[in-house]
Amino acid sequence: MKLQKVAVVSKVGSKDSEKAARDVAKKFLAKNSTVYTISPIEVEGATEIEDLSELKKIKLDLVITLGGDGTTLRVFRNLQNETPILTINVGGNRGILAEITIEEIDDAINAILKDNFFLDKRIRVVAS
């Protein structure tokens, strides 16, 4: 999987999540990916986006969320359909949606870069 455009989103107000997000963004920049970060995350070489809703305008190859289920659900609502998400649980309780912990980030990223992963499709339900 060629990861040309990657977005990295952290949990709002979590210093641990923000630090991990900066580290992840740097790893993908080193692999020559175009990286988008969401304010307040700033990384030299990445494009900072002020609001999650701007992600809908970008055809992303991967979004990485660092936080918990709330962070992941917030991102889901602001993506085009079929955008894969890697959810990383940073601190706190074991998330239902996140299967990767902060200690497993490097292994997970390396596996993705080597095409050693599978996509687990989910259905999105919208009610009004």
C-alpha positions in Angstrom: 0.0 0.0 0.0 1.6 3.3 -1.1 0.9 5.8 1.6 1.1 9.1 -0.3 -1.3 11.1 1.9 -1.6 10.4 5.6 -3.4 12.3 8.3 -2.5 12.1 12.0 -5.1 13.1 14.6 -4.5 13.2 18.4 -6.9 13.4 21.3 -7.7 16.9 22.2 -5.9 18.1 25.3 -3.8 15.0 25.8 0.0 15.8 25.9 0.9 12.1 25.6 -1.3 11.8 22.5 0.0 15.0 21.0 3.7 13.8 21.5 2.9 10.4 20.0 1.1 12.1 17.0 4.2 14.3 16.3 6.4 11.2 16.4 4.1 9.3 14.0 3.9 12.3 11.6 7.8 12.4 11.5 8.0 8.7 10.7 5.7 9.1 7.7 7.4 12.3 6.5 10.7 10.3 6.6 9.0 7.9 4.1 8.2 10.8 1.8 4.5 10.7 2.5 2.4 13.9 2.5 1.3 14.3 6.1 -1.6 16.3 7.4 -1.8 17.1 11.1 -4.7 18.7 13.0 -4.2 21.8 15.1 -2.6 22.0 17.6 -0.1 19.4 16.3 2.7 21.1 14.4 5.5 19.2 12.6 8.0 20.7 10.2 7.2 19.5 6.7 3.6 18.5 7.5 0.5 20.5 6.5 -1.4 21.7 9.5 -5.2 21.6 9.2 -7.3 23.8 11.5 -10.5 21.8 11.5 -11.3 18.1 11.1 -14.0 18.9 8.5 -11.2 19.8 6.1 -10.3 16.2 5.9 -13.4 15.5 3.7 -11.8 17.5 0.9 -8.6 15.3 0.8 -8.4 11.9 -0.7 -6.3 10.2 2.1 -4.6 6.8 1.9 -4.6 6.4 5.7 -5.7 8.3 8.9 -4.0 7.5 12.2 -5.9 8.4 15.4 -4.0 8.6 18.7 -6.3 8.7 21.7 -9.4 6.6 22.4 -12.7 5.7 21.0 -14.0 9.2 21.2 -11.1 10.5 19.0 -11.7 7.8 16.5 -15.5 8.4 16.3 -14.8 12.2 15.9 -12.6 11.4 13.0 -15.0 8.9 11.4 -17.6 11.7 11.0 -15.2 13.8 9.0 -13.8 11.4 6.4 -14.7 10.3 3.0 -16.1 6.8 2.8 -13.6 4.0 2.5 -10.7 5.9 4.2 -8.7 3.4 6.3 -8.1 4.3 9.9 -5.4 2.9 12.2 -6.6 3.6 15.8 -4.0 3.7 18.5 -5.1 3.7 22.2 -3.0 6.3 24.1 -3.4 5.9 27.9 -6.5 5.3 29.8 -8.8 2.3 29.3 -8.6 -0.3 26.6 -10.6 1.1 23.7 -13.2 -0.9 21.9 -12.1 0.4 18.5 -8.3 0.6 19.1 -6.4 -2.6 18.9 -2.9 -1.0 18.9 -1.3 0.5 22.1 1.2 3.3 22.2 4.0 0.7 22.8 3.1 -1.1 19.6 3.1 2.0 17.3 6.5 1.3 15.6 5.6 -2.4 14.9 2.2 -1.4 13.5 3.7 1.3 11.2 6.4 -1.0 10.0 3.9 -3.7 9.2 1.7 -1.3 7.2 4.8 0.0 5.3 5.6 -3.7 4.4 2.0 -4.4 3.3 1.6 -6.8 6.2 -1.9 -5.9 7.3 -5.6 -6.5 6.6 -8.5 -4.1 6.3 -11.4 -4.8 8.6 -14.4 -3.1 6.9 -17.1 -1.5 9.1 -20.5 -0.3 8.3 -21.4 3.3 9.0 -24.9 3.9 10.3 -26.3 7.4 9.8 -29.5 8.4 11.6 -31.4 11.7 11.4 
